[in-house]
């Protein structure tokens, strides 16, 4: 029996691989699409109306994480009315473009006020750093936390504890931590250099 040719094998394998509909991300298109986001995300220490916490810094955030977060808002899997309203009609391509722009966006270093004790938070955050460290080999779908506003981090951690944000790993990591623990962890990450306010 004649063996199949290499060309035939390659064509069969190629046909069996799901084709991606999303093209390579376009940073310039992402910059243009981001204009509607600037009203909240480009103002230092801009506060959410209720509950009161600062709108997160996103300049320099990892693109894969940004894309997954935007898709979660679009699919109503993350709780935030304004973000749901701003993402409901975004295509996958537009989301990828915005995410690419955010990761590469020029930004302003701004202070990240936080309650809590950064030194105590550093001790508590050691287990967090296995995923959230500022290393070049960090997983691309895990968010950067360094430099983030403290009260936003506290809000996010409480949402994981309550189940508003559904992530079994985060829920397990935060189980049993007190409000003071969350304040201290957030103060540690807020004290680090990292995320910026987008220009």
GROMACS elastic network, one bead per residue, 0.5 to 0.9 nm:
[ bonds ]
;  ai    aj funct       b0    kb
    2     5     6  0.88410   500
    4     7     6  0.82708   500
    4     8     6  0.63553   500
    4     9     6  0.68255   500
    5     8     6  0.52157   500
    5     9     6  0.64188   500
    5    10     6  0.87431   500
    6     9     6  0.50964   500
    6    10     6  0.61710   500
    6    11     6  0.86226   500
    7    10     6  0.51496   500
    7    11     6  0.61925   500
    7    12     6  0.86735   500
    8    11     6  0.51321   500
    8    12     6  0.62012   500
    8    13     6  0.86268   500
    9    12     6  0.51604   500
    9    13     6  0.61385   500
    9    14     6  0.85033   500
   10    13     6  0.51397   500
   10    14     6  0.59902   500
   10    15     6  0.85065   500
   11    14     6  0.50982   500
   11    15     6  0.61147   500
   11    16     6  0.86721   500
   12    15     6  0.51745   500
   12    16     6  0.63393   500
   12    17     6  0.89851   500
   13    16     6  0.51251   500
   13    17     6  0.65150   500
   14    17     6  0.53792   500
   14    18     6  0.84216   500
   14    19     6  0.88880   500
   15    18     6  0.76374   500
   15    19     6  0.84734   500
   16    19     6  0.88091   500
   20    23     6  0.74562   500
   21    92     6  0.85128   500
   21    93     6  0.82225   500
   22    25     6  0.79278   500
   22    92     6  0.66161   500
   22    93     6  0.53313   500
   22    96     6  0.79070   500
   23    26     6  0.84784   500
   23    93     6  0.68958   500
   23    96     6  0.88064   500
   24    93     6  0.84608   500
   24    96     6  0.82187   500
   24    97     6  0.83217   500
   25    29     6  0.83839   500
   25    30     6  0.79666   500
   25    93     6  0.71625   500
   25    94     6  0.83089   500
   25    95     6  0.88567   500
   25    96     6  0.55702   500
   25    98     6  0.82788   500
   25    99     6  0.83054   500
   25   100     6  0.62778   500
   25   101     6  0.86860   500
   26    29     6  0.53386   500
   26    30     6  0.61369   500
   26    31     6  0.87385   500
   26    93     6  0.87513   500
   26    94     6  0.86839   500
   26    96     6  0.78939   500
   26    97     6  0.50376   500
   26    98     6  0.82192   500
   26   100     6  0.71706   500
   26   101     6  0.78531   500
   27    31     6  0.61301   500
   27    32     6  0.87186   500
   27    96     6  0.89301   500
   27    97     6  0.56289   500
   27    98     6  0.71053   500
   27    99     6  0.83514   500
   27   100     6  0.56275   500
   27   102     6  0.85466   500
   27   104     6  0.81028   500
   28    31     6  0.50543   500
   28    32     6  0.64540   500
   28    33     6  0.87267   500
   28    97     6  0.78542   500
   28    98     6  0.89206   500
   28   101     6  0.72499   500
   29    32     6  0.51551   500
   29    33     6  0.61933   500
   29    34     6  0.85535   500
   29    94     6  0.77748   500
   29    97     6  0.61278   500
   29    98     6  0.74941   500
   29   101     6  0.82502   500
   30    33     6  0.50234   500
   30    34     6  0.59768   500
   30    35     6  0.89025   500
   30    94     6  0.67932   500
   30    95     6  0.78443   500
   30    96     6  0.77028   500
   30    99     6  0.71337   500
   30   100     6  0.68069   500
   30   101     6  0.52365   500
   30   102     6  0.79852   500
   31    34     6  0.51035   500
   31    35     6  0.68395   500
   31    97     6  0.78291   500
   31    98     6  0.65303   500
   31   100     6  0.88733   500
   31   101     6  0.57183   500
   31   102     6  0.80178   500
   31   105     6  0.83476   500
   32    35     6  0.56701   500
   32    36     6  0.86392   500
   32    98     6  0.83976   500
   33    36     6  0.68846   500
   33    37     6  0.81626   500
   33    94     6  0.72615   500
   33    95     6  0.88107   500
   33    97     6  0.79573   500
   33    98     6  0.64407   500
   34    37     6  0.51779   500
   34    38     6  0.66286   500
   34    98     6  0.60936   500
   34   101     6  0.81133   500
   34   102     6  0.83980   500
   35    38     6  0.54088   500
   35    39     6  0.78896   500
   36    39     6  0.65834   500
   36    40     6  0.87098   500
   36    86     6  0.82932   500
   37    40     6  0.60710   500
   37    41     6  0.60674   500
   37    42     6  0.77846   500
   37    86     6  0.83078   500
   38    41     6  0.50790   500
   38    43     6  0.74550   500
   38   198     6  0.77582   500
   38   199     6  0.82102   500
   39    42     6  0.63400   500
   39    43     6  0.69752   500
   40    43     6  0.59783   500
   40    44     6  0.88187   500
   40    46     6  0.64976   500
   40    47     6  0.83647   500
   40    48     6  0.86203   500
   40    55     6  0.66691   500
   40    56     6  0.89089   500
   41    44     6  0.77868   500
   41    46     6  0.76333   500
   41    55     6  0.64065   500
   41    56     6  0.68887   500
   41    57     6  0.64735   500
   41    58     6  0.71197   500
   41    59     6  0.86439   500
   41   197     6  0.67390   500
   41   198     6  0.66716   500
   42    46     6  0.83443   500
   42    57     6  0.80546   500
   42    58     6  0.88445   500
   42    59     6  0.87622   500
   42   107     6  0.85830   500
   42   197     6  0.54377   500
   42   199     6  0.58578   500
   43    46     6  0.54879   500
   43    55     6  0.87014   500
   43   197     6  0.68853   500
   43   198     6  0.79960   500
   43   199     6  0.85157   500
   44    54     6  0.86286   500
   44    55     6  0.86800   500
   44    57     6  0.82152   500
   44   108     6  0.85652   500
   44   110     6  0.67012   500
   44   111     6  0.84594   500
   44   196     6  0.89849   500
   44   197     6  0.61437   500
   44   198     6  0.88748   500
   45    53     6  0.88132   500
   45    54     6  0.55567   500
   45    55     6  0.70576   500
   45    56     6  0.84935   500
   45    57     6  0.87394   500
   45   110     6  0.83468   500
   45   111     6  0.84296   500
   45   112     6  0.79787   500
   45   113     6  0.88161   500
   45   149     6  0.80736   500
   45   197     6  0.88374   500
   46    53     6  0.83640   500
   46    54     6  0.54625   500
   46    55     6  0.57854   500
   46    56     6  0.86268   500
   47    50     6  0.86370   500
   47    52     6  0.62232   500
   47    53     6  0.54309   500
   47    55     6  0.56898   500
   48    51     6  0.66919   500
   48    52     6  0.52702   500
   48    53     6  0.54156   500
   48    54     6  0.57736   500
   48    55     6  0.58602   500
   49    52     6  0.56225   500
   49    53     6  0.78788   500
   50    53     6  0.76794   500
   51   155     6  0.88850   500
   52   151     6  0.85561   500
   53    56     6  0.86045   500
   53   149     6  0.84987   500
   53   150     6  0.87572   500
   53   151     6  0.55455   500
   53   152     6  0.55553   500
   53   155     6  0.75303   500
   54    57     6  0.85130   500
   54   149     6  0.65977   500
   54   150     6  0.84500   500
   54   151     6  0.66802   500
   54   152     6  0.58271   500
   55   149     6  0.81429   500
   55   152     6  0.70240   500
   56   148     6  0.66463   500
   56   149     6  0.64373   500
   56   152     6  0.63075   500
   56   153     6  0.85016   500
   56   197     6  0.84699   500
   57    60     6  0.86981   500
   57    61     6  0.83276   500
   57   147     6  0.80595   500
   57   148     6  0.59744   500
   57   149     6  0.71261   500
   57   195     6  0.60255   500
   57   196     6  0.56518   500
   57   197     6  0.52121   500
   57   198     6  0.74654   500
   58    61     6  0.52589   500
   58    62     6  0.88062   500
   58    66     6  0.84530   500
   58   102     6  0.66989   500
   58   103     6  0.80075   500
   58   148     6  0.83574   500
   58   195     6  0.62089   500
   58   196     6  0.64272   500
   58   197     6  0.65396   500
   58   198     6  0.68725   500
   59   101     6  0.88574   500
   59   102     6  0.54649   500
   59   103     6  0.62910   500
   59   104     6  0.75257   500
   59   105     6  0.57634   500
   59   106     6  0.69999   500
   59   107     6  0.58231   500
   59   108     6  0.84052   500
   59   194     6  0.88800   500
   59   195     6  0.55766   500
   59   197     6  0.55179   500
   59   199     6  0.83212   500
   60    63     6  0.83656   500
   60   101     6  0.88710   500
   60   102     6  0.59706   500
   60   104     6  0.59464   500
   60   105     6  0.63091   500
   60   106     6  0.79035   500
   60   107     6  0.78342   500
   60   144     6  0.83554   500
   60   194     6  0.76747   500
   60   195     6  0.56146   500
   60   196     6  0.66407   500
   60   197     6  0.88858   500
   60   198     6  0.83467   500
   61    64     6  0.88219   500
   61    65     6  0.74921   500
   61    66     6  0.68667   500
   61    99     6  0.83072   500
   61   102     6  0.64500   500
   61   103     6  0.50282   500
   61   104     6  0.83749   500
   61   143     6  0.66465   500
   61   144     6  0.59971   500
   61   145     6  0.86779   500
   61   194     6  0.88975   500
   61   195     6  0.66119   500
   61   196     6  0.86861   500
   62    65     6  0.54720   500
   62    66     6  0.62901   500
   62    67     6  0.87783   500
   62    99     6  0.76899   500
   62   100     6  0.82592   500
   62   102     6  0.79015   500
   62   103     6  0.54001   500
   62   104     6  0.89288   500
   62   140     6  0.59991   500
   62   141     6  0.70170   500
   62   142     6  0.75685   500
   62   143     6  0.63402   500
   62   144     6  0.68925   500
   63    66     6  0.50328   500
   63    67     6  0.60984   500
   63    68     6  0.85972   500
   63    96     6  0.76123   500
   63    98     6  0.83510   500
   63   100     6  0.53075   500
   63   101     6  0.80363   500
   63   102     6  0.69346   500
   63   103     6  0.53492   500
   63   104     6  0.86605   500
   63   140     6  0.72910   500
   63   141     6  0.77431   500
   64    67     6  0.52089   500
   64    68     6  0.62588   500
   64    69     6  0.86642   500
   64    96     6  0.81552   500
   64    99     6  0.71112   500
   64   100     6  0.83581   500
   64   140     6  0.56215   500
   64   142     6  0.80436   500
   64   143     6  0.88116   500
   65    68     6  0.51402   500
   65    69     6  0.61257   500
   65    70     6  0.86162   500
   65    99     6  0.81134   500
   65   140     6  0.65104   500
   65   142     6  0.58456   500
   65   143     6  0.58335   500
   65   144     6  0.88827   500
   66    69     6  0.51267   500
   66    70     6  0.61426   500
   66    71     6  0.85787   500
   66    95     6  0.83361   500
   66    96     6  0.84372   500
   66    98     6  0.83171   500
   66    99     6  0.53619   500
   66   100     6  0.85674   500
   66   102     6  0.79765   500
   66   103     6  0.83735   500
   66   141     6  0.80110   500
   66   143     6  0.79622   500
   67    70     6  0.52189   500
   67    71     6  0.61724   500
   67    72     6  0.85748   500
   67    92     6  0.83928   500
   67    95     6  0.57947   500
   67    96     6  0.58606   500
   67    97     6  0.88251   500
   67    98     6  0.78898   500
   67    99     6  0.55139   500
   67   100     6  0.86080   500
   67   141     6  0.87271   500
   68    71     6  0.51538   500
   68    72     6  0.61301   500
   68    73     6  0.87568   500
   68    95     6  0.88536   500
   68   141     6  0.75306   500
   69    72     6  0.50103   500
   69    73     6  0.63315   500
   69    74     6  0.86209   500
   69    78     6  0.78569   500
   70    73     6  0.51462   500
   70    74     6  0.61464   500
   70    75     6  0.86335   500
   70    78     6  0.89579   500
   70    83     6  0.80157   500
   70    84     6  0.85565   500
   70    87     6  0.66351   500
   70    90     6  0.88459   500
   70    95     6  0.68229   500
   70    99     6  0.86613   500
   71    75     6  0.60763   500
   71    76     6  0.84464   500
   71    77     6  0.84226   500
   71    87     6  0.76386   500
   71    88     6  0.87932   500
   71    90     6  0.86003   500
   71    92     6  0.78351   500
   71    95     6  0.75580   500
   72    75     6  0.51517   500
   72    76     6  0.60736   500
   72    78     6  0.56028   500
   72    84     6  0.87475   500
   73    77     6  0.57816   500
   73    78     6  0.50411   500
   73    79     6  0.71849   500
   73    80     6  0.74284   500
   73    81     6  0.87802   500
   73    83     6  0.61756   500
   73    84     6  0.50082   500
   73    85     6  0.85520   500
   73    86     6  0.86965   500
   73    87     6  0.65169   500
   73    88     6  0.76120   500
   74    77     6  0.75937   500
   74    78     6  0.83691   500
   74    83     6  0.78966   500
   74    84     6  0.55309   500
   74    85     6  0.79696   500
   74    86     6  0.81028   500
   74    89     6  0.74741   500
   74    90     6  0.75544   500
   75    78     6  0.79508   500
   75    84     6  0.79724   500
   75    87     6  0.86654   500
   75    88     6  0.73569   500
   76    79     6  0.69234   500
   76    80     6  0.85196   500
   76    84     6  0.64390   500
   76    88     6  0.84547   500
   77   165     6  0.80097   500
   77   166     6  0.82831   500
   78    83     6  0.88033   500
   78    84     6  0.81167   500
   78   164     6  0.74702   500
   78   165     6  0.62815   500
   78   166     6  0.82333   500
   79    83     6  0.82842   500
   79    84     6  0.78402   500
   79   164     6  0.68218   500
   79   165     6  0.74329   500
   80    83     6  0.54549   500
   80    84     6  0.61378   500
   80    85     6  0.86647   500
   81    84     6  0.51516   500
   81    85     6  0.61870   500
   81    86     6  0.86876   500
   82    85     6  0.50771   500
   82    86     6  0.61977   500
   82    87     6  0.87191   500
   83    86     6  0.50346   500
   83    87     6  0.61498   500
   83    88     6  0.84559   500
   84    87     6  0.53156   500
   84    88     6  0.58160   500
   85    88     6  0.56889   500
   85    89     6  0.84239   500
   86    89     6  0.76805   500
   86    90     6  0.80581   500
   87    90     6  0.52885   500
   87    91     6  0.87137   500
   87    95     6  0.85560   500
   88    91     6  0.88084   500
   90    93     6  0.80430   500
   90    94     6  0.60419   500
   90    95     6  0.64358   500
   91    94     6  0.51955   500
   91    95     6  0.62856   500
   91    96     6  0.86722   500
   92    95     6  0.50923   500
   92    96     6  0.61873   500
   92    97     6  0.86306   500
   93    96     6  0.51179   500
   93    97     6  0.61884   500
   93    98     6  0.86866   500
   94    97     6  0.50015   500
   94    98     6  0.61586   500
   94    99     6  0.85186   500
   95    98     6  0.51555   500
   95    99     6  0.60801   500
   95   100     6  0.85860   500
   96    99     6  0.50726   500
   96   100     6  0.61415   500
   96   101     6  0.86488   500
   97   100     6  0.51957   500
   97   101     6  0.62929   500
   97   102     6  0.87271   500
   98   101     6  0.51216   500
   98   102     6  0.61744   500
   98   103     6  0.87190   500
   99   102     6  0.51372   500
   99   103     6  0.62805   500
   99   104     6  0.87515   500
  100   103     6  0.53358   500
  100   104     6  0.64470   500
  100   105     6  0.83920   500
  101   104     6  0.52449   500
  101   105     6  0.55136   500
  102   106     6  0.84362   500
  102   198     6  0.77121   500
  103   106     6  0.88960   500
  105   198     6  0.63764   500
  105   199     6  0.75022   500
  106   196     6  0.82308   500
  106   197     6  0.85298   500
  106   198     6  0.62011   500
  106   199     6  0.60574   500
  107   195     6  0.83256   500
  107   196     6  0.51654   500
  107   197     6  0.52254   500
  107   199     6  0.50256   500
  108   195     6  0.89725   500
  108   196     6  0.54131   500
  108   197     6  0.52060   500
  108   198     6  0.64547   500
  108   199     6  0.65707   500
  109   147     6  0.87748   500
  109   193     6  0.82519   500
  109   194     6  0.83612   500
  109   195     6  0.78065   500
  109   196     6  0.52797   500
  109   197     6  0.67282   500
  110   147     6  0.84864   500
  110   195     6  0.89576   500
  110   196     6  0.66287   500
  110   197     6  0.68378   500
  111   147     6  0.79842   500
  111   149     6  0.81728   500
  111   190     6  0.82959   500
  111   191     6  0.84777   500
  112   147     6  0.63522   500
  112   148     6  0.63346   500
  112   150     6  0.64701   500
  112   187     6  0.85847   500
  112   190     6  0.54114   500
  112   191     6  0.70015   500
  112   192     6  0.89930   500
  113   149     6  0.63629   500
  113   150     6  0.62150   500
  113   151     6  0.79912   500
  113   187     6  0.78566   500
  113   190     6  0.70966   500
  113   191     6  0.83250   500
  114   117     6  0.87404   500
  114   149     6  0.67481   500
  114   151     6  0.62074   500
  114   183     6  0.74864   500
  114   184     6  0.85728   500
  114   186     6  0.69165   500
  114   187     6  0.51374   500
  114   188     6  0.87118   500
  114   190     6  0.66838   500
  114   191     6  0.83530   500
  115   118     6  0.88433   500
  115   150     6  0.70438   500
  115   151     6  0.77403   500
  115   183     6  0.59005   500
  115   184     6  0.72097   500
  115   186     6  0.79506   500
  115   187     6  0.61418   500
  116   120     6  0.82329   500
  116   121     6  0.77436   500
  116   150     6  0.88382   500
  116   180     6  0.69521   500
  116   181     6  0.81467   500
  116   182     6  0.82319   500
  116   185     6  0.77363   500
  116   186     6  0.75092   500
  116   187     6  0.55082   500
  116   188     6  0.83128   500
  117   120     6  0.54064   500
  117   121     6  0.60625   500
  117   122     6  0.86790   500
  117   183     6  0.74947   500
  117   185     6  0.79116   500
  117   186     6  0.87927   500
  117   187     6  0.60311   500
  117   188     6  0.71467   500
  118   122     6  0.59850   500
  118   123     6  0.88093   500
  118   183     6  0.88135   500
  118   184     6  0.56737   500
  118   185     6  0.68498   500
  118   186     6  0.77335   500
  118   189     6  0.77093   500
  118   190     6  0.82675   500
  118   191     6  0.69672   500
  119   122     6  0.51693   500
  119   123     6  0.68559   500
  119   184     6  0.77994   500
  119   185     6  0.89007   500
  119   187     6  0.85136   500
  119   188     6  0.67481   500
  120   123     6  0.54816   500
  120   124     6  0.65826   500
  120   125     6  0.87426   500
  120   181     6  0.82726   500
  120   184     6  0.60085   500
  120   185     6  0.75182   500
  120   187     6  0.89473   500
  120   188     6  0.78779   500
  121   124     6  0.50106   500
  121   125     6  0.58621   500
  121   126     6  0.87481   500
  121   181     6  0.70625   500
  121   182     6  0.80025   500
  121   183     6  0.77465   500
  121   186     6  0.70584   500
  121   187     6  0.65303   500
  121   188     6  0.51015   500
  121   189     6  0.81062   500
  122   125     6  0.50465   500
  122   126     6  0.64872   500
  122   184     6  0.78608   500
  122   185     6  0.65817   500
  122   187     6  0.86521   500
  122   188     6  0.55512   500
  122   189     6  0.80528   500
  123   126     6  0.57675   500
  123   127     6  0.87612   500
  123   185     6  0.83910   500
  124   127     6  0.72066   500
  124   128     6  0.81081   500
  124   181     6  0.74588   500
  124   184     6  0.79169   500
  124   185     6  0.63618   500
  125   129     6  0.64077   500
  125   184     6  0.88652   500
  125   185     6  0.58555   500
  125   186     6  0.89019   500
  125   188     6  0.78002   500
  125   189     6  0.84399   500
  126   129     6  0.53032   500
  126   130     6  0.73518   500
  127   130     6  0.58667   500
  127   131     6  0.81812   500
  127   173     6  0.81090   500
  128   131     6  0.59986   500
  128   132     6  0.58845   500
  128   133     6  0.77159   500
  128   173     6  0.79572   500
  129   134     6  0.82938   500
  130   133     6  0.63804   500
  130   138     6  0.87480   500
  131   138     6  0.67219   500
  131   139     6  0.71607   500
  131   142     6  0.68746   500
  131   143     6  0.87068   500
  132   135     6  0.83946   500
  132   138     6  0.72893   500
  132   139     6  0.84846   500
  132   142     6  0.67625   500
  132   143     6  0.67550   500
  132   144     6  0.59863   500
  132   145     6  0.65831   500
  132   146     6  0.83367   500
  133   136     6  0.89290   500
  133   138     6  0.69001   500
  133   144     6  0.74899   500
  133   145     6  0.81415   500
  133   146     6  0.81294   500
  134   137     6  0.86442   500
  134   138     6  0.70617   500
  134   144     6  0.70042   500
  134   145     6  0.84147   500
  134   146     6  0.73501   500
  134   194     6  0.80698   500
  135   138     6  0.53691   500
  136   139     6  0.87266   500
  137   140     6  0.83175   500
  138   141     6  0.86962   500
  138   142     6  0.75732   500
  139   142     6  0.55845   500
  139   143     6  0.85259   500
  140   143     6  0.76387   500
  144   147     6  0.85468   500
  144   148     6  0.82837   500
  144   194     6  0.77064   500
  144   195     6  0.73438   500
  145   148     6  0.55250   500
  145   149     6  0.88577   500
  145   153     6  0.81183   500
  145   186     6  0.88248   500
  145   189     6  0.60292   500
  145   190     6  0.76803   500
  145   192     6  0.86499   500
  145   194     6  0.75220   500
  145   195     6  0.73503   500
  146   188     6  0.83954   500
  146   190     6  0.60114   500
  146   191     6  0.74068   500
  146   192     6  0.50544   500
  146   193     6  0.58592   500
  146   195     6  0.61818   500
  147   150     6  0.85014   500
  147   189     6  0.59905   500
  147   191     6  0.61652   500
  147   192     6  0.50498   500
  147   193     6  0.50688   500
  147   195     6  0.50214   500
  147   196     6  0.72332   500
  148   151     6  0.88159   500
  148   152     6  0.74624   500
  148   153     6  0.70832   500
  148   186     6  0.81921   500
  148   189     6  0.66735   500
  148   190     6  0.50965   500
  148   191     6  0.84278   500
  148   192     6  0.83407   500
  148   193     6  0.88474   500
  148   194     6  0.75643   500
  148   195     6  0.60853   500
  148   196     6  0.80156   500
  149   152     6  0.54298   500
  149   153     6  0.64701   500
  149   154     6  0.89113   500
  149   186     6  0.77681   500
  149   187     6  0.84370   500
  149   189     6  0.83837   500
  149   190     6  0.56834   500
  150   153     6  0.51840   500
  150   154     6  0.63125   500
  150   155     6  0.87289   500
  150   183     6  0.73459   500
  150   184     6  0.89592   500
  150   185     6  0.85148   500
  150   187     6  0.56280   500
  150   188     6  0.84561   500
  150   189     6  0.74957   500
  150   190     6  0.54702   500
  150   191     6  0.87974   500
  151   154     6  0.50191   500
  151   155     6  0.61997   500
  151   156     6  0.86420   500
  151   183     6  0.78405   500
  151   186     6  0.72995   500
  151   187     6  0.87275   500
  152   155     6  0.50641   500
  152   156     6  0.61928   500
  152   157     6  0.86534   500
  152   186     6  0.83766   500
  153   156     6  0.50362   500
  153   157     6  0.61180   500
  153   158     6  0.85368   500
  153   182     6  0.82009   500
  153   183     6  0.84772   500
  153   185     6  0.85701   500
  153   186     6  0.56576   500
  153   187     6  0.89140   500
  153   189     6  0.86367   500
  153   190     6  0.86031   500
  154   157     6  0.51793   500
  154   158     6  0.61339   500
  154   159     6  0.85684   500
  154   179     6  0.83507   500
  154   182     6  0.58257   500
  154   183     6  0.62471   500
  154   185     6  0.83647   500
  154   186     6  0.61897   500
  155   158     6  0.51831   500
  155   159     6  0.61885   500
  155   160     6  0.87924   500
  156   159     6  0.50687   500
  156   160     6  0.64286   500
  156   161     6  0.87879   500
  156   165     6  0.78802   500
  157   160     6  0.50972   500
  157   161     6  0.62721   500
  157   162     6  0.87087   500
  157   165     6  0.87383   500
  157   170     6  0.81268   500
  157   171     6  0.84968   500
  157   174     6  0.72455   500
  157   182     6  0.71770   500
  158   162     6  0.61218   500
  158   163     6  0.84564   500
  158   164     6  0.84500   500
  158   165     6  0.88450   500
  158   174     6  0.86147   500
  158   179     6  0.85260   500
  158   182     6  0.81761   500
  159   162     6  0.51685   500
  159   163     6  0.59745   500
  159   165     6  0.53774   500
  159   166     6  0.84573   500
  160   163     6  0.51029   500
  160   164     6  0.60778   500
  160   166     6  0.64230   500
  160   167     6  0.68906   500
  160   168     6  0.85566   500
  160   170     6  0.63867   500
  160   171     6  0.54371   500
  160   174     6  0.76562   500
  161   164     6  0.78167   500
  161   165     6  0.80346   500
  161   170     6  0.80036   500
  161   171     6  0.54725   500
  161   172     6  0.84721   500
  161   174     6  0.64225   500
  161   175     6  0.66503   500
  161   176     6  0.89149   500
  161   177     6  0.89916   500
  162   165     6  0.76030   500
  162   166     6  0.88617   500
  162   171     6  0.83038   500
  163   166     6  0.53561   500
  163   167     6  0.78602   500
  163   171     6  0.75357   500
  165   171     6  0.87226   500
  166   170     6  0.83414   500
  166   171     6  0.77792   500
  167   170     6  0.54732   500
  167   171     6  0.61029   500
  167   172     6  0.86066   500
  168   171     6  0.50284   500
  168   172     6  0.60380   500
  168   173     6  0.85716   500
  169   172     6  0.51637   500
  169   173     6  0.61859   500
  169   174     6  0.86975   500
  170   173     6  0.50104   500
  170   174     6  0.61156   500
  170   175     6  0.84122   500
  171   174     6  0.53250   500
  171   175     6  0.59500   500
  172   175     6  0.52412   500
  172   176     6  0.88323   500
  173   176     6  0.86225   500
  173   177     6  0.87037   500
  174   177     6  0.56756   500
  174   178     6  0.89226   500
  174   182     6  0.85457   500
  175   178     6  0.88252   500
  177   180     6  0.80348   500
  177   181     6  0.57193   500
  177   182     6  0.67852   500
  178   181     6  0.50097   500
  178   182     6  0.64060   500
  178   183     6  0.87187   500
  179   182     6  0.51611   500
  179   183     6  0.62934   500
  179   184     6  0.87131   500
  180   183     6  0.50078   500
  180   184     6  0.61735   500
  180   185     6  0.86458   500
  181   184     6  0.51307   500
  181   185     6  0.61780   500
  181   186     6  0.85558   500
  182   185     6  0.51481   500
  182   186     6  0.60688   500
  182   187     6  0.84833   500
  183   186     6  0.51903   500
  183   187     6  0.60951   500
  183   188     6  0.87382   500
  184   187     6  0.50128   500
  184   188     6  0.63214   500
  184   189     6  0.89097   500
  185   188     6  0.52032   500
  185   189     6  0.65367   500
  185   190     6  0.86137   500
  186   189     6  0.53002   500
  186   190     6  0.59561   500
  186   191     6  0.85260   500
  187   190     6  0.50234   500
  187   191     6  0.61126   500
  187   192     6  0.89897   500
  188   191     6  0.52500   500
  188   192     6  0.69355   500
  189   192     6  0.54507   500
  189   193     6  0.85130   500
  190   193     6  0.78769   500
  190   194     6  0.87936   500
  192   195     6  0.89891   500
  193   196     6  0.87061   500
  196   199     6  0.88393   500
